[in-house]
Amino acid sequence: MVFSKHLYMVILSYILLIIAVAGAGIALVITHTALILGSLLFIFSLFLIGALVKRLNKFNTKIRIFLDAVEDKENMILFNEQSADKEMNALSHSLNRINELLATTKSQSRIQENFYYSLLEEVPNGVLAWNSEKRVIFVNGAALRLLGVEPIIFLRQLEEQYPALKDFIAHGNVEDSFLLQSNSKKQLSLSMNRMKLNSETITLLAIKDISNELSEKESESWSKLTRVLTHEIMNTIAPIVSLSQTLSLRPGTDEKVIRGLGVICEQSERLMEFTESYRRLSYMPEPKKKRFSLTDSLHNLALLLQSDFENAHIHFILRSTPSDIYIEGDEKQLSQVFLNLLKNSMQSLEGKTDGQIEVTLEVTDKLYIKLLDNGRGIPMELQEKIFVPFFTTKTEGTGIGLSLCRQIIKRHGGNLYLQESGQGKTLFVIEWPIVPFIPK
């Protein structure tokens, strides 16, 4: 507020009047000229002092009210600017203007805060923050999904579900990283950072799903190994087949030798066919993508397997939300994936009279294709091996089925994983990376 000449003159007038009245009263009393009048003038001077103090206190009171409102973060207070006192109106106007600026700054700060919160909600990585009392002050949706937990208030709620995480938080350094397997079997990479905000220590935990990266490296390694093995095996067997055929056609060859050469040729050809199946795993053609109805494709597969379902006493259910979903992909390759998964479920239901297979299509931020059956399940010790090439629990299996399925899904930009398996419940999930086309 700028210097007010009027206020200055008013205060000076008050002071001069108080001095004059008090001085006159004191003089009259001391000289015994007019004791009563002198006493009255002195008392009147006291009233003038009180009036001046009251006037000055109005300014102090208004400023104190304003400062208290600022301290309490209260921006709704409004001072009257229409009184008879011009100086008080000027002060009220200045305080109201400052209050308005504070409210605008607070609103902009809240908007910026909401923007950063919204931004953190959109990132695919998880972010978790807590204070020195281990109270969670922020957690985004990605962190909850990756960790497979409900919204938490205190860090101990998370530490109870992941005891290994407790030790990392207690003793880990900011430059360290930590690998954690989530409840949904995802491989998570955790990194931690600490910062000081208003003398309080805030800890940030970044959570990244590296399952796809590990799976891609693993698939690449197996693919290279498969190419080397199939190349060497084929190069070794081909001359054996050719030589056995040539020797069996030579005139005068003993009949037993011919039969023996025939067995060698037959077994070699069978081994070549077996090796060829692995060659297809490592030399899979790129998918020929086009738009097609995933819902119709699954309905067609259900019709194809209908008699098999009936003979095995299996009840098949297909749920789709919405009812018709289109995606971009190689329909033949994807049909091979679904057919393989359905046949695996059927084998797990052998011997059951109340078998059920349920395929669910759900569209949220991604397309989730879930295949659930109530079969005997996959033992815990085998669950991490089912996608490894050459691994099989079947006496006549080749061990490329699920590995091939995952590779096809990967080539389409998606992900295939086992979410849950136990006695009476096995759930495979395919995540499609983008929201598919849904016709209106």
BELWO-V256786 format. One record per helix or strand of 3 or more residues. SS is the DSSP state (a for helix, b for strand). FROM is the first residue (numbers start at 1). LEN is the number of residues. If there is no record, write none. Layout:
# BELWO-V256786
{{SS,FROM,LEN} {SS,FROM,LEN}}
This chain:
# BELWO-V256786
{{a,5,26} {a,35,37} {a,86,37} {b,126,5} {b,135,5} {a,141,7} {a,156,6} {a,163,9} {b,177,5} {b,187,11} {b,200,10} {a,211,38} {a,255,28} {b,290,4} {a,294,11} {a,306,6} {b,314,8} {b,326,4} {a,331,18} {b,355,9} {b,367,7} {a,380,3} {a,401,11} {b,415,8} {b,425,8}}
